[in-house]
Amino acid sequence: MCGRKQEEGMMTPATVKRKAARPTQAERTAISRDKVIVAAIRCLVSVGYAATSITLIASTAKMSIGRVQHQFSTKAEIMAAVIESIHETNNDHLSLRKLHSDEPQARVIEYIKLIQETFEHDHVLAAFEIRMAMKGDSELAAAVGPQLKRFDAKSFQDLEELLVATSMPRKTAHTWMRLLLATTRGLALERVASYSITNRINARQSLEMFINLVLERG
């Protein structure tokens, strides 16, 4: 009997491993932070910025309001974290390492398709909600405005370089880059605004036609 109790109380290698695998405080904090960001994106896409409250985010994340506010004291702080997360995700998705072709024009087409895929993701729709809400929310504008300006200045520079690689003059490449991005964003905004467009060619085909036009005229 005594031996059994002693045996039951012993730390087996498996038990030691389980205890060692417990997340640290920093890891738990990161997990909670990520849950809040994911929940915020889900809320922004489903109900829009105005209806996205800390209470709704906490409920969606299955966390207490106090736990959410331990990570972020205001809604604007959550939105800033959302924008940061979206920027990191986009940078990863739009890596030039994902292009397979060595031919300059084919690389442009591949990259534009990556951009279109990116703009079809829910997290980009969430970013649109935040951008559109900035005009009427000074606290939000102060929290994310400088951040967005910095990201916008750095984003999509690779597309301009890919266009230049097709022997296109840089000034022309910059102009076409802006127009291609505006087109891609516009197609994504049609989804946000719930436009019902019928009897037209689909968005992907429209973009492909525009890319071909750019490369022919560049």
Rosetta blueprint (number, residue, H / E / L):
1 M L
2 C H
3 G H
4 R H
5 K H
6 Q H
7 E H
8 E H
9 G H
10 M L
11 M L
12 T L
13 P H
14 A H
15 T H
16 V H
17 K H
18 R H
19 K H
20 A H
21 A L
22 R L
23 P L
24 T L
25 Q H
26 A H
27 E H
28 R H
29 T H
30 A H
31 I H
32 S H
33 R H
34 D H
35 K H
36 V H
37 I H
38 V H
39 A H
40 A H
41 I H
42 R H
43 C H
44 L H
45 V H
46 S H
47 V H
48 G L
49 Y L
50 A L
51 A L
52 T L
53 S L
54 I H
55 T H
56 L H
57 I H
58 A H
59 S H
60 T H
61 A H
62 K L
63 M L
64 S L
65 I H
66 G H
67 R H
68 V H
69 Q H
70 H H
71 Q H
72 F L
73 S L
74 T L
75 K H
76 A H
77 E H
78 I H
79 M H
80 A H
81 A H
82 V H
83 I H
84 E H
85 S H
86 I H
87 H H
88 E H
89 T H
90 N H
91 N H
92 D H
93 H H
94 L L
95 S L
96 L H
97 R H
98 K H
99 L L
100 H L
101 S L
102 D L
103 E L
104 P H
105 Q H
106 A H
107 R H
108 V H
109 I H
110 E H
111 Y H
112 I H
113 K H
114 L H
115 I H
116 Q H
117 E H
118 T H
119 F H
120 E L
121 H L
122 D H
123 H H
124 V H
125 L H
126 A H
127 A H
128 F H
129 E H
130 I H
131 R H
132 M H
133 A H
134 M H
135 K H
136 G H
137 D L
138 S H
139 E H
140 L H
141 A H
142 A H
143 A H
144 V H
145 G H
146 P H
147 Q H
148 L H
149 K H
150 R H
151 F H
152 D H
153 A H
154 K H
155 S L
156 F L
157 Q H
158 D H
159 L H
160 E H
161 E H
162 L H
163 L H
164 V H
165 A L
166 T L
167 S L
168 M L
169 P L
170 R H
171 K H
172 T H
173 A H
174 H H
175 T H
176 W H
177 M H
178 R H
179 L H
180 L H
181 L H
182 A H
183 T H
184 T H
185 R H
186 G H
187 L H
188 A H
189 L H
190 E H
191 R H
192 V H
193 A L
194 S L
195 Y L
196 S L
197 I L
198 T L
199 N L
200 R L
201 I L
202 N L
203 A H
204 R H
205 Q H
206 S H
207 L H
208 E H
209 M H
210 F H
211 I H
212 N H
213 L H
214 V H
215 L H
216 E H
217 R H
218 G L
